[in-house]
Amino acid sequence: MTRNSFKNYSFAAFVFFLSIALSSVFYIYRDYLKDASTLGYLGLFVVNFISSATFFVSSPAFLTVIAGGHLYSPVNVAIVASLGASLGDMLGFAFGHSGRHLAKKKLDKHKTVRFLEKHFHRHGMLIIFFLAVIPNPFFDVIGILAGMLNYPPMRFFAIMLVGRLLRMNDKGLIDKPQDIAERVFIFVTRVLKMTTQLPRNSINMVLINQIIRSATSIGANIEEARGAHTKTDFTYGMNLAKKEARETCYWLRLIINTNYQLENRLKNLLQENEEIIKILTTIVKSSKTRIFSS
């Protein structure tokens, strides 16, 4: 084995085991990392870097971005989170690039590899940009593939960074108060429409009244929080909204269990309810930390 080969093997092994280690950190400390936005821009950068540096492992990074959008400038949060995520994704690129050097002689002779390399260099920008903009579990594969096909690293990073920035804004990851309010408004509208489809019996009438009360209270409390003049009042309003969201989830589960014919149609509604709870929980925790540290 030549000296260069040894370096490439060592680097590839280092990158692989580093990703495994970071994946373990995310799994063990996943609840703590959800609140990393309270550590400031550095916390947002680090958690998004680690999130992207783990191969094929989902993480709570998007929750820190949502909370960060409430605590800091949404534009700054988008830039910091995108930089962290893009630099983390460069780890996969480096892994693929080192693998390319390990099998350089075999790959250079393979017609399929030469064909892929030629066309990826020509059209890779569109592929990288498209997959960077849309949340998907396959971007790690693209990063490794780009490295293996000897795609220019700075070009890869620049395209990916632009895509990440657009994703933060277009996909609404940075939910400002009006954004989460709009999401809850749509959810409550769906709940109200759902209640009109339930059979009118004594049990359902009780459940309908309860879920309408709790669901509409989510949005009402968020609106109160949006108009708050202090961080304490904002946190109080969001905390009430979170409690009402939990209660709505309870009534929704009861409706599903007592109306089996609608179970499949109501599962998406329940998933959205649970997602709203997660977002509100993260916002409340982050807001409380900011109050105590100020």
FENQUI-V847007 format. One record per residue. RES is the residue in one letter. NEAR is the number of other C-alpha atoms within 8 Angstrom. Layout:
# FENQUI-V847007
RES:NEAR  RES:NEAR
This chain:
# FENQUI-V847007
M:4  T:5  R:6  N:6  S:10  F:9  K:8  N:12  Y:10  S:8  F:10  A:12  A:8  F:8  V:12  F:9  F:8  L:8  S:11  I:10  A:8  L:11  S:11  S:8  V:9  F:12  Y:7  I:6  Y:8  R:11  D:6  Y:7  L:12  K:12  D:11  A:12  S:14  T:11  L:8  G:8  Y:9  L:7  G:11  L:18  F:13  V:9  V:12  N:14  F:16  I:12  S:15  S:12  A:14  T:12  F:10  F:7  V:7  S:5  S:8  P:10  A:11  F:8  L:11  T:15  V:15  I:14  A:15  G:14  G:13  H:13  L:8  Y:8  S:8  P:11  V:6  N:8  V:15  A:13  I:9  V:11  A:13  S:13  L:11  G:14  A:16  S:14  L:11  G:15  D:13  M:11  L:10  G:16  F:15  A:12  F:14  G:14  H:14  S:14  G:11  R:13  H:9  L:9  A:8  K:8  K:6  K:7  L:10  D:9  K:7  H:8  K:7  T:6  V:10  R:11  F:8  L:9  E:11  K:8  H:9  F:11  H:9  R:7  H:8  G:9  M:10  L:7  I:8  I:12  F:12  F:9  L:12  A:13  V:11  I:7  P:7  N:6  P:6  F:8  F:9  D:11  V:8  I:9  G:13  I:14  L:10  A:14  G:17  M:13  L:12  N:9  Y:12  P:6  P:8  M:6  R:8  F:12  F:11  A:8  I:11  M:12  L:12  V:9  G:13  R:13  L:12  L:10  R:14  M:12  N:10  D:6  K:7  G:9  L:10  I:15  D:12  K:10  P:9  Q:8  D:9  I:9  A:11  E:8  R:8  V:11  F:9  I:8  F:11  V:11  T:8  R:9  V:11  L:9  K:8  M:8  T:8  T:6  Q:6  L:8  P:5  R:6  N:6  S:6  I:6  N:11  M:9  V:8  L:11  I:9  N:8  Q:9  I:11  I:10  R:8  S:12  A:13  T:9  S:10  I:14  G:13  A:9  N:12  I:13  E:9  E:10  A:13  R:9  G:7  A:9  H:6  T:6  K:9  T:8  D:10  F:14  T:12  Y:9  G:12  M:14  N:11  L:10  A:15  K:12  K:8  E:12  A:14  R:9  E:9  T:12  C:11  Y:8  W:11  L:10  R:9  L:9  I:10  I:11  N:8  T:6  N:9  Y:7  Q:5  L:8  E:10  N:7  R:7  L:9  K:8  N:8  L:11  L:11  Q:8  E:9  N:12  E:9  E:8  I:10  I:11  K:9  I:11  L:12  T:10  T:13  I:12  V:11  K:9  S:13  S:12  K:10  T:9  R:9  I:9  F:6  S:5  S:4
